[in-house]
Amino acid sequence: MVGDGGKVEARLLRQDQVAHQVARRMFLRHQLVAELDHGACVSVACGGWGRPMRGERAAGAGSTPPAGDRSHQLARAARAAEARPGRPEAGMAATREEPILGLDHAVVAVPDLDAARAAHATLFDLPMVADGGGQASLALANIDLLLVAGDGPPALAALALAVRDKAAALTLLARRGLPAAGPAAPGPFGDTVPLAPQAARGLHLRLADPAPRRGGTAIRLDHLVIRSGDPERTTALLAGRLGLELRLDRSNPDWGTRLLFFRCGDTVLEVSHDLAAGITDAPDSLWGMTWRVPDVAAAHARLAAAGMPVSPLRVGRKPGTRLFTIRDGAAGIPTAMIGA
């Protein structure tokens, strides 16, 4: 007889399989529509990010598909599949811009709040606001950062996802197998509702009302890295359940890594999987953050002068970019800065 724990795991696995199928169909549909609407777009032409972002066009965009190209037929078939009644992806596709608008804030747990405040103030050249209750916050251009005092090692502890309507989002996510873990809880950026970690690959995710950006800085979160032992099930979570768009899925033996990029509002969630380790049952983990700055060389010089242990400035994988890392992380969190 299978115990209750086994039944829960089996149910989650079945839900993951359905969500993954939906995510893959959505990914195929967007690839095909991109070919139809924008011309062939390979990852190199798009700067390593897959389909062009809004307002961008790949080389060769608008060209006529070559003879024998069936992408227009496949795109029509994909659209028809999305709208077909009774298919699970029909409802998801119809609301694919729901429920997630983007990242609202990230929560970083640190053992030494004062030291973490100082490190982040130096990193961003901005003061952090302390509330006197073991927390400190900082507003960037597209996300807020919340530091909380904790007993363990430094960690990216949670992500708050902005939604238009929390009640509607909770209903939809519960139907997709991602229920709430408890009632709404107050916080410095408003009430948030936690989602069940056991249905979220071990990640601590929260739903939040969208808040106007308070940041008086041009520094913005470029992407946040999630480490995954099973990228297919992580795809089921991010694309199938949360409805985020999978922009690129690439394995590179030279890096020893499979990378998947999911659009989340005006930033990207990058899923990293160690190919050598293979597929494991280990929970996913929020790992590190890369920040986009207006002048990466100036930021590098400023931080080096401030005594922060920075790596040499190097050319990024995305054409036209340079980046550097903070060797010891920002208060222990793997951190990089990128820019032109």
Residue pairs with C-beta under 8 A, 6 or more apart in sequence:
2 10
8 198
11 177
12 177
12 198
12 199
15 176
15 177
15 199
15 236
16 177
16 232
16 233
16 236
16 237
16 240
17 236
18 88
18 236
18 240
19 176
19 177
19 236
19 237
19 239
19 240
19 241
20 232
20 233
20 235
20 236
20 240
21 88
21 89
21 240
22 88
22 89
22 92
22 239
22 240
23 235
23 236
23 238
23 239
23 240
23 246
24 235
25 78
25 81
25 82
25 89
26 89
26 92
26 93
26 96
26 239
26 245
26 246
27 239
27 246
27 249
28 78
29 75
29 78
29 79
29 81
29 82
29 93
30 51
30 245
30 246
31 51
32 71
32 74
32 75
32 78
33 75
33 78
33 79
34 41
34 51
34 52
35 41
35 65
35 69
35 71
35 75
36 65
36 71
36 72
36 75
38 51
38 52
38 57
38 58
38 61
38 62
39 57
39 58
39 60
39 61
39 62
39 63
40 58
40 60
40 63
41 50
41 51
41 52
41 58
41 61
42 58
43 49
43 50
43 248
43 250
45 58
45 59
45 60
46 52
46 56
46 58
47 318
47 319
47 320
48 248
48 317
48 318
48 319
49 247
49 248
49 261
49 268
49 318
50 247
50 248
50 261
51 247
52 58
52 61
65 71
65 72
81 87
81 89
82 89
82 90
82 93
82 94
83 90
83 93
83 94
84 90
92 176
92 240
92 243
95 172
95 243
96 243
96 245
97 243
98 163
98 164
98 168
98 169
98 172
98 243
99 163
99 164
99 165
99 168
99 169
99 172
99 173
99 207
99 242
99 243
100 161
100 162
100 163
100 169
100 242
100 243
100 244
100 264
100 265
101 161
101 162
101 163
101 164
101 210
101 265
102 142
102 161
102 162
102 210
102 264
102 265
102 266
102 267
103 142
103 143
103 159
103 160
103 161
103 162
103 221
103 224
103 264
103 265
103 267
104 143
104 144
104 160
104 161
104 162
104 189
104 208
104 210
104 211
105 137
105 143
105 144
105 145
105 146
105 159
105 160
105 189
105 208
106 143
106 144
106 145
106 146
106 156
106 158
106 159
106 160
106 221
106 224
106 286
106 289
107 146
107 148
107 156
107 157
107 158
107 159
107 160
107 204
108 116
108 145
108 146
108 147
108 148
108 154
108 155
108 156
108 157
108 331
108 333
109 148
109 149
109 150
109 152
109 154
109 155
109 157
110 116
110 147
110 148
110 149
110 150
110 154
110 331
110 332
111 149
111 150
111 151
111 152
111 153
111 154
112 331
113 130
113 134
113 135
113 136
113 147
113 148
113 149
115 331
116 136
116 147
116 154
116 331
116 332
117 128
117 130
117 136
117 147
119 308
119 330
119 331
120 128
120 138
120 145
120 147
120 330
120 331
121 127
121 128
121 138
122 303
122 306
122 308
123 303
123 308
123 326
123 330
123 335
124 138
124 140
124 217
124 219
124 291
125 302
126 138
126 216
126 217
128 136
128 137
128 138
128 147
129 136
129 137
129 138
130 136
131 137
131 188
134 148
134 149
135 146
135 147
135 148
135 149
135 188
136 146
136 147
137 144
137 145
137 146
137 147
137 188
137 189
138 144
138 145
138 147
139 145
139 213
139 214
139 215
139 216
139 217
140 215
140 217
140 219
140 220
140 221
140 291
141 213
141 215
141 217
141 218
141 219
141 220
142 213
142 215
142 220
142 221
142 265
142 266
142 267
143 220
143 221
143 267
144 189
144 211
144 214
144 215
146 187
146 188
146 189
147 331
148 157
150 157
153 332
154 329
154 331
154 332
154 333
155 286
155 332
155 333
156 224
156 285
156 286
156 287
156 288
156 289
156 333
157 204
157 286
158 204
158 205
158 206
158 286
159 203
159 204
159 205
159 206
159 224
159 286
160 189
160 192
160 205
160 206
160 207
160 208
161 205
161 206
161 207
161 208
161 242
161 264
162 208
162 209
162 210
162 211
162 265
163 169
163 207
163 208
163 209
163 210
164 210
166 184
166 193
166 207
166 208
166 209
169 207
170 179
170 180
170 193
170 207
173 179
173 180
173 195
173 241
173 242
174 180
176 240
176 241
177 199
177 241
178 195
178 196
178 199
178 200
178 237
178 241
178 242
179 195
179 196
179 199
180 193
180 194
180 195
180 196
181 194
181 195
181 196
181 197
182 193
182 194
183 193
184 191
184 192
184 193
185 191
185 192
185 193
185 194
189 208
189 211
190 208
190 209
190 211
191 208
191 209
192 206
192 207
192 208
193 206
193 207
194 204
194 205
194 206
195 205
195 206
195 207
197 203
197 204
197 205
197 283
200 237
201 228
201 230
201 233
201 234
201 237
201 283
201 284
202 283
202 284
202 285
203 226
203 237
203 283
203 284
203 285
203 286
204 286
218 293
218 294
219 291
219 292
219 293
219 294
220 266
220 267
220 291
220 292
221 267
221 289
221 290
221 291
221 292
222 267
222 268
222 290
222 291
222 292
222 338
223 261
223 267
223 268
223 269
223 270
223 289
223 290
224 267
224 268
224 269
224 270
224 286
224 288
224 289
224 290
225 270
225 271
225 272
225 286
225 287
225 288
225 289
225 290
225 334
226 234
226 269
226 270
226 271
226 272
226 284
226 285
226 286
226 287
227 271
227 272
227 273
227 274
227 284
227 285
227 287
228 234
228 271
228 272
228 273
228 284
229 273
229 277
229 279
229 280
229 281
229 282
229 283
229 284
230 273
230 279
230 280
230 281
231 258
231 260
231 271
231 273
232 279
234 260
234 271
234 284
235 246
235 260
235 271
237 284
238 244
238 246
238 262
238 269
238 271
239 245
239 246
239 262
244 262
244 263
244 264
244 269
245 262
245 263
246 260
246 261
246 262
247 261
247 262
247 263
247 268
248 259
248 260
248 261
249 258
249 259
249 260
249 261
250 258
250 259
250 260
251 257
251 258
251 259
251 275
252 258
252 259
253 275
256 274
256 275
256 276
257 272
257 273
257 274
257 275
258 272
258 273
258 275
259 270
259 271
259 272
259 273
260 270
260 271
260 273
261 268
261 269
261 270
261 271
262 268
262 269
262 270
262 271
271 284
272 287
287 334
288 329
288 333
288 334
288 335
288 336
289 333
289 334
289 335
289 336
290 323
290 335
290 336
290 337
290 338
291 335
291 336
291 337
291 338
292 337
292 338
292 339
293 299
293 337
293 338
293 339
294 339
295 339
296 313
296 321
296 322
296 323
296 324
296 337
296 338
296 339
296 340
297 313
297 322
299 337
299 339
300 310
300 313
300 324
300 337
303 310
303 326
304 310
308 326
309 326
309 327
309 328
310 324
310 325
310 326
310 327
311 324
311 325
311 326
311 327
312 324
313 322
313 323
313 324
314 322
314 323
314 324
315 321
315 322
316 322
316 323
316 338
318 338
320 340
321 338
321 339
321 340
322 338
322 339
322 340
323 336
323 337
323 338
323 339
324 336
324 337
325 334
325 335
325 336
326 335
326 336
326 337
329 335
